[in-house]
Amino acid sequence: MPTTSTSAPAADRTQAGRSRIGFAGICLGYFAIILDGSVLNVAVPALRSDLGSTMPGAQRVLNAYTLVLAGLLLTAGALGDRLGHRRLLLAGLGVFTASSAACGAADSTAVLVAARAVQGLGAAGLLPATLALVPHLFPAGPRRERATVVWVAIGAGAMAVGPFVGGVLIDALGWRSIFLLNLPIGIAAAALVRAGVTETPRQRSQVDRAGQLLAAVGLGLITGGLISGGAAGWTSPVTAALLVTGVAAGAVFAVVERRVAAPLLPPSFLADRVRAVAVASALFMGFLFYGALFAMSLYFQQVRGWTPSTAGVALLPFTVGPVLAPLVLYRPLARRFGHARMLVAGFACCATGTALLCTTGPHTGYPLLGAGLLLAGGASTVVFSALTSLLMSTVGTERAGLASGVQNTARQAGALIGVAVFGSVLNTAAFTAHLRISFAMMLVVEFIGIAGGVAVLRATRRT
C-alpha cells in the first residue's frame, strides 16, 4: 500500500512534466507562425531590391500566405478532430519548416510566392492544433486557464517583437534570414511535441468533403476580395467578383451543412449564445487590433514624418501591452470576476483607449497617444483571453479542433477586414480627419462587443 500511495503522485508529476514539455513545443510552433505573419512587412524594401520585384509582386508575397491560411483554417481544425491534433500539428510543422527553407532559397518573386503559399498550408494545419491540444494536455481548472492565457500572450509577444526582430536580422544577415530563422524553431518545436504530447482521440465520423471544399473556396475567395478591395478599390470588378463568388460559396456551404450527416460546421455550433459571442468577439478583435496597428503606423510615418524605426518604438505601448496584460492582470481578475465580466471590461477598456485616440491630430502630444495605445492594446488581449476561455469551456476535447479553427478563422477574417477597410478610408489627402472616422468606426464595434459580453454574462448567470 505505501508503494501505491507514493507512486501515484510521482506519476502525476511525471505527466505534468511531460505536459509542460509538450506545451513548450506547442508555444514555439505558435510563436513561429505568428512571427512569420508580422516580420515580413519590414522586409519588403530589401526583398524588392534583391529580387527586382514590383510593389504588386511584394504584395503577392505577403498575401499568398494569408490567402491559403485563411482558406484552410476551418477545414484544418475539423481534420484535427478526425485525424488527431498531434499528427496534424507535426505535419503542419514539417510543411511550414521545409517551405521556410524554400522561401530562404528563392531566387525569384514567383518562387517566393509559391513557397509562401505552401507556408500558409503548413500554418493552417499547425494553428488550430496549438489551441486544440491545450484541453488535451491540461485538465479543466486553473492549469488549463493558465495555459490558455499563456497561449494568448505568446501570440501577442510574437506580434510585438516581429518588426524589431525582422529589422535586426535584415540589417545583419539579409531578408532571407527571417525565413531561415524558422528552421531551428520548427525542429525544436517538433522535438518537444514528440516528447511531451500524446495523440488525441480520433473521431470516426464521415468526412464532409463538400463542406471542406466549399469552406476553403469561400474563405479563400472572400479573403482575396478583401485584399483586392484594400489594394484596387471596392468598386473594382475583380473585388466584386471575388466577394460575390465567395459569399455565394458561403451560402451554398450553409445549405450543405444542414443536409449532410456529419457536417464540417454543425449548425448547432453557433446556436449556443456563448460560442456565438466568443466567435464574434474574435472577429471584432482581429478588426480592432490589426486595424488600429495599421492606422497608427501610417499616422506616425505619414503625418508626423517619423522613420519606421521611430514609429515602431512609438507603437511599443500598443504591442507590449498585449503581452503583459494576460500574464499579469488577466488570471487573478478572471478568478475573481469570471470570464464573462472580463469580456465586458476588456471591450470597455478598449473603447476608452480608442476614445483617447479619437483626439489624434498632427500635433497631438505623445503622452496622450501612448496612453490610448497602451489601454487599447492591453485590453485587446484581455478580451481575447476571455473569449478564448469562454469558447473552449463550451466544447469537449472531441470538438476542440473545430472550435479553434472557427475562432482563428474569425480573427483572421477580422484582421483582413480591418486592414482593407482602413486602407480604403485612409487613402486620402485628408488623412487626419479620416483617421478620426476610423477610430469612430472602431468605437461602434467596441460598443457592439460590450453588448455581446453583457448577453454572455446574462446567459452564464442563468446556468
C-alpha positions in Angstrom: 0.0 0.0 0.0 2.7 2.6 0.7 4.2 1.9 -2.7 0.9 2.6 -4.4 0.4 5.8 -2.4 3.8 7.2 -3.3 3.8 6.1 -7.0 0.6 8.0 -7.8 2.0 11.4 -7.0 5.2 10.5 -8.8 3.2 9.5 -11.9 1.3 12.8 -11.7 4.5 14.8 -11.5 5.9 12.9 -14.5 2.8 13.5 -16.5 2.7 17.2 -15.5 6.4 17.5 -16.6 5.6 15.9 -20.0 2.6 18.2 -20.4 4.9 21.3 -19.8 7.4 20.0 -22.3 4.7 19.4 -24.9 3.1 22.8 -24.2 6.5 24.5 -24.7 6.7 22.8 -28.2 3.1 24.0 -29.0 4.0 27.5 -28.0 7.2 27.5 -30.1 5.2 26.4 -33.1 2.6 29.1 -32.5 5.2 31.7 -32.0 6.8 30.9 -35.3 3.7 31.2 -37.4 2.5 34.5 -35.7 6.1 35.9 -36.0 6.2 34.9 -39.7 3.0 36.9 -40.3 4.4 40.1 -38.8 8.1 40.0 -39.6 7.9 40.1 -43.4 6.4 43.6 -43.5 9.7 45.2 -42.7 11.5 43.1 -45.4 9.5 44.4 -48.3 12.1 47.1 -49.5 15.1 44.7 -49.2 13.1 41.9 -50.9 12.1 44.1 -53.8 15.7 45.3 -54.3 17.2 41.9 -54.2 14.7 40.1 -56.4 13.9 43.0 -58.6 10.2 42.8 -57.6 7.5 45.4 -58.1 5.2 46.5 -55.3 2.3 44.3 -56.6 4.8 41.4 -56.6 5.8 42.1 -53.0 2.1 42.3 -52.0 1.6 38.9 -53.6 4.4 37.6 -51.4 2.6 38.9 -48.3 -0.9 37.8 -49.4 -0.1 34.2 -50.7 0.5 33.1 -47.1 -2.7 34.9 -45.8 -4.9 33.5 -48.6 -4.0 29.9 -48.0 -4.0 30.2 -44.2 -7.5 31.8 -44.1 -9.0 29.5 -46.6 -8.0 26.3 -44.8 -8.2 27.1 -41.1 -11.7 25.8 -40.6 -11.0 22.6 -42.6 -7.8 22.0 -40.7 -9.5 22.4 -37.3 -12.1 19.7 -38.2 -9.5 17.4 -39.7 -7.5 17.6 -36.5 -10.6 16.3 -34.6 -10.8 13.4 -37.1 -7.1 12.6 -37.7 -5.5 13.6 -34.4 -4.2 17.0 -33.4 -0.7 15.9 -32.6 -0.4 14.3 -36.0 -1.7 17.4 -37.8 0.5 19.7 -35.7 3.6 17.7 -36.6 2.6 17.6 -40.2 2.0 21.3 -40.3 5.3 22.0 -38.6 7.1 19.9 -41.1 5.5 21.6 -44.1 6.0 25.1 -42.5 9.6 24.5 -41.7 10.5 22.9 -45.1 8.7 25.7 -47.0 10.5 28.3 -44.9 13.8 26.9 -46.2 12.4 27.1 -49.7 11.5 30.8 -49.1 15.0 31.5 -47.9 16.5 29.9 -51.0 14.0 31.6 -53.5 15.7 33.2 -56.5 12.6 34.9 -57.9 9.4 36.5 -56.8 7.4 33.7 -58.4 9.2 31.0 -56.5 8.9 33.0 -53.2 5.1 33.4 -53.8 4.7 29.7 -54.3 6.8 28.9 -51.2 4.8 31.3 -49.2 1.6 29.6 -50.3 3.0 26.3 -49.0 4.0 28.0 -45.8 0.3 29.0 -45.4 -0.7 25.4 -45.9 1.6 24.3 -43.1 0.5 27.1 -40.8 -3.2 26.2 -41.4 -2.5 22.7 -40.2 -0.5 23.9 -37.2 -2.5 26.9 -35.9 -5.8 25.2 -34.8 -3.9 22.3 -33.3 -1.9 24.6 -31.0 -5.1 25.7 -29.1 -7.0 22.4 -29.5 -4.2 20.5 -27.7 -4.4 22.7 -24.6 -7.5 20.8 -23.2 -5.8 17.5 -24.1 -2.7 18.4 -22.0 -4.3 20.1 -19.0 -7.5 19.2 -17.1 -10.2 21.7 -16.6 -9.3 24.2 -13.9 -6.5 26.7 -13.1 -3.8 24.9 -15.1 -5.8 24.9 -18.3 -6.8 28.5 -17.8 -3.2 29.5 -17.1 -2.1 27.6 -20.3 -4.8 29.4 -22.3 -3.7 32.8 -21.1 0.0 31.9 -21.9 -1.1 30.9 -25.4 -2.7 34.3 -25.9 0.4 36.1 -24.6 2.7 34.1 -26.9 0.8 35.2 -30.0 0.8 38.8 -28.7 4.5 38.6 -28.0 5.3 37.3 -31.4 3.4 40.1 -33.0 5.1 42.7 -30.7 8.7 41.6 -31.4 8.2 40.7 -35.1 9.1 44.1 -36.7 12.1 44.5 -34.3 13.4 41.0 -34.9 12.9 41.4 -38.6 14.8 44.7 -38.7 17.7 43.4 -36.8 18.0 40.2 -38.9 17.7 42.0 -42.2 20.3 44.6 -41.3 22.7 42.0 -40.1 22.1 39.0 -42.4 19.7 40.0 -45.2 16.0 39.3 -45.8 16.5 35.5 -46.3 17.4 35.2 -42.6 13.9 35.9 -41.5 12.7 32.7 -43.2 15.7 30.6 -42.1 15.0 31.5 -38.5 12.0 29.2 -38.7 14.2 26.1 -39.2 15.7 25.8 -35.7 12.4 26.9 -34.2 10.4 24.3 -36.2 12.9 21.5 -35.4 12.9 22.3 -31.7 9.1 22.6 -31.6 8.7 19.2 -33.3 11.1 17.5 -30.9 9.3 18.9 -27.8 5.9 17.9 -29.1 7.0 14.4 -29.9 8.4 14.1 -26.4 5.5 15.7 -24.4 2.3 15.3 -26.4 0.3 12.1 -26.8 -2.2 11.7 -29.6 -5.7 12.9 -29.2 -8.7 10.6 -29.6 -9.8 10.4 -33.2 -13.4 10.8 -34.3 -14.7 8.1 -36.6 -17.3 10.2 -38.3 -18.0 10.6 -42.0 -15.9 13.2 -43.9 -17.8 16.2 -45.2 -15.8 16.6 -48.4 -18.3 19.0 -49.9 -18.2 21.2 -46.8 -14.4 21.2 -46.7 -14.2 22.2 -50.3 -16.9 24.9 -50.0 -15.3 26.3 -46.8 -11.9 26.5 -48.4 -13.1 28.1 -51.6 -15.5 30.5 -49.9 -13.0 31.7 -47.3 -10.2 31.9 -49.9 -12.4 34.0 -52.3 -13.6 36.3 -49.6 -10.1 36.8 -48.3 -8.9 37.6 -51.9 -11.8 40.0 -52.2 -10.8 41.9 -49.0 -7.2 42.1 -50.1 -8.3 43.3 -53.6 -10.6 45.8 -52.0 -7.8 47.4 -50.0 -5.5 47.5 -53.0 -7.6 48.0 -56.1 -10.7 49.6 -54.6 -14.1 48.3 -53.5 -15.7 49.1 -56.9 -13.1 47.1 -58.9 -14.7 44.3 -61.0 -12.1 41.8 -59.6 -13.0 42.8 -56.0 -16.7 42.5 -56.7 -16.4 39.1 -58.4 -14.3 37.7 -55.6 -16.6 38.8 -52.9 -19.8 37.9 -54.6 -18.5 34.4 -55.5 -17.1 33.9 -52.0 -20.4 34.9 -50.4 -22.3 32.6 -52.8 -19.9 29.7 -51.9 -20.6 30.5 -48.2 -24.4 30.4 -48.8 -24.1 27.0 -50.5 -21.9 25.9 -47.6 -24.6 26.8 -45.1 -27.2 24.8 -47.1 -24.9 21.8 -47.4 -24.1 21.8 -43.7 -27.8 21.5 -42.9 -28.2 18.4 -45.1 -25.2 16.2 -44.6 -25.0 13.6 -41.9 -21.6 14.8 -40.5 -21.2 18.5 -41.2 -17.9 20.2 -41.0 -19.5 23.1 -39.1 -22.7 21.8 -37.4 -25.4 24.4 -37.4 -25.9 23.9 -33.7 -22.3 25.1 -33.0 -23.1 28.8 -33.3 -26.6 28.3 -31.9 -25.1 28.4 -28.4 -25.1 32.1 -27.3 -21.7 31.9 -25.5 -20.0 30.3 -28.5 -21.6 32.7 -30.9 -20.5 35.8 -28.9 -17.0 34.4 -28.4 -16.6 33.8 -32.2 -18.0 37.3 -33.0 -15.6 38.8 -30.4 -12.7 37.1 -32.1 -13.8 38.7 -35.4 -14.1 42.1 -33.7 -10.7 41.9 -32.0 -9.0 41.0 -35.3 -10.6 44.0 -36.9 -9.8 46.4 -34.0 -6.2 45.3 -33.2 -4.8 45.0 -36.7 -6.8 47.9 -38.0 -5.5 50.2 -35.2 -2.0 48.9 -35.7 -2.2 49.6 -39.4 -3.7 53.1 -39.0 -1.3 54.3 -36.3 1.7 53.0 -38.2 0.6 55.2 -41.1 -0.1 58.2 -38.9 3.3 58.2 -37.2 5.1 58.0 -40.6 2.9 60.0 -42.9 1.6 62.7 -40.6 4.4 63.0 -38.0 7.2 62.2 -40.5 8.8 59.7 -38.2 11.1 57.0 -39.5 9.9 53.3 -39.5 12.1 52.5 -36.5 10.9 55.5 -34.5 7.3 54.6 -35.4 8.0 51.1 -34.2 9.2 52.5 -30.8 6.1 54.7 -30.6 3.9 51.7 -31.1 5.5 49.7 -28.3 2.7 50.6 -25.7 0.2 49.0 -28.2 2.3 45.9 -28.9 3.9 45.3 -25.5 0.6 45.9 -23.5 -1.0 42.8 -25.1 2.0 40.7 -23.8 1.8 41.9 -20.2 -1.9 42.2 -19.7 -2.8 38.4 -20.0 0.2 37.3 -18.0 0.0 39.9 -15.2 -3.7 41.0 -15.0 -6.0 38.5 -16.5 -5.7 35.4 -14.4 -6.2 37.0 -10.9 -9.0 39.2 -12.2 -10.8 36.3 -14.1 -10.6 34.1 -10.9 -12.4 36.9 -9.0 -14.9 38.2 -11.6 -15.2 35.4 -14.2 -14.5 35.4 -17.9 -17.8 37.0 -19.0 -17.3 40.1 -16.9 -13.7 40.3 -18.2 -15.0 40.2 -21.7 -17.3 43.2 -21.0 -14.5 45.0 -19.1 -12.0 44.4 -21.9 -14.2 45.8 -24.6 -15.0 48.8 -22.3 -11.3 49.5 -21.8 -10.7 49.1 -25.5 -13.4 51.7 -26.1 -11.8 54.1 -23.6 -8.4 53.8 -25.3 -10.0 54.3 -28.7 -11.8 57.4 -27.4 -8.4 58.9 -26.4 -7.0 58.1 -29.9 -10.0 59.9 -31.4 -8.3 63.1 -30.4 -5.3 62.3 -32.7 -4.2 65.3 -34.8 -1.0 66.5 -36.5 0.5 67.8 -33.2 -1.2 65.7 -30.5 1.2 65.1 -27.6 2.6 61.6 -27.4 1.7 61.0 -23.8 -2.0 61.1 -24.7 -1.4 58.9 -27.7 0.7 56.5 -25.7 -2.0 56.2 -23.0 -4.6 55.4 -25.6 -2.4 52.8 -27.3 -1.4 51.2 -24.0 -5.1 50.9 -22.9 -6.4 49.7 -26.2 -3.6 47.3 -26.8 -3.6 45.8 -23.3 -7.4 45.5 -23.2 -7.4 43.7 -26.6 -5.7 40.6 -25.1 -7.9 40.8 -22.0 -10.8 40.4 -24.5 -9.0 37.7 -26.4 -8.2 35.7 -23.2 -11.8 35.9 -22.1 -13.3 34.9 -25.4 -10.9 32.0 -25.8 -11.6 30.7 -22.3 -15.4 31.0 -22.8 -15.3 29.3 -26.2 -13.1 26.4 -25.0 -15.3 25.9 -21.9 -18.3 25.2 -24.1 -16.8 22.3 -26.1 -15.3 18.9 -25.2 -11.9 17.7 -26.3 -13.6 16.0 -29.2 -14.6 19.4 -30.7 -11.7 21.4 -29.6 -10.2 21.5 -33.1 -13.4 22.7 -34.7 -13.7 25.5 -32.0 -10.0 26.5 -32.5 -10.5 26.6 -36.3 -13.6 28.7 -36.1 -12.0 31.1 -33.6 -8.8 31.6 -35.7 -10.8 31.9 -38.9 -12.9 34.7 -37.3 -9.8 36.5 -36.0 -8.0 36.2 -39.4 -11.1 37.5 -41.2 -11.4 40.4 -38.8 -7.7 41.4 -39.3 -8.2 41.3 -43.1 -11.4 43.4 -42.9 -9.7 45.9 -40.7 -6.6 46.5 -42.8 -8.7 46.5 -46.0 -11.4 48.9 -44.7 -9.0 51.3 -43.0 -6.6 51.2 -46.0 -9.5 52.5 -48.1 -10.7 55.1 -45.6 -7.2 56.5 -45.1 -6.2 56.6 -48.7 -6.9 60.3 -48.9 -5.1 63.7 -48.6 -7.4 64.5 -45.6 -5.6 61.7 -43.6 -6.1 63.1 -40.1 -9.9 63.7 -40.5 -10.3 60.2 -41.9 -8.2 58.7 -39.1 -10.8 60.1 -36.6 -13.5 58.5 -38.7 -11.6 55.2 -38.5 -11.5 55.4 -34.7 -15.2 56.3 -34.6 -15.9 53.1 -36.5 -13.8 51.2 -34.0 -15.8 52.6 -31.2 -19.1 51.4 -32.7 -17.6 47.9 -33.0 -16.4 48.0 -29.4 -19.9 49.0 -28.1 -21.3 46.1 -30.0 -18.7 43.9 -28.3 -19.8 45.3 -24.9 -23.4 44.4 -25.7 -22.4 40.9 -26.7 -20.4 40.5 -23.4 -23.5 41.6 -21.4 -25.5 38.9 -23.3 -23.0 36.3 -22.3 -23.0 37.5 -18.7 -26.8 37.1 -18.5 -26.6 33.7 -20.1 -24.0 32.4 -17.7 -25.9 33.7 -14.7 -28.9 31.6 -15.7 -26.9 28.4 -15.9 
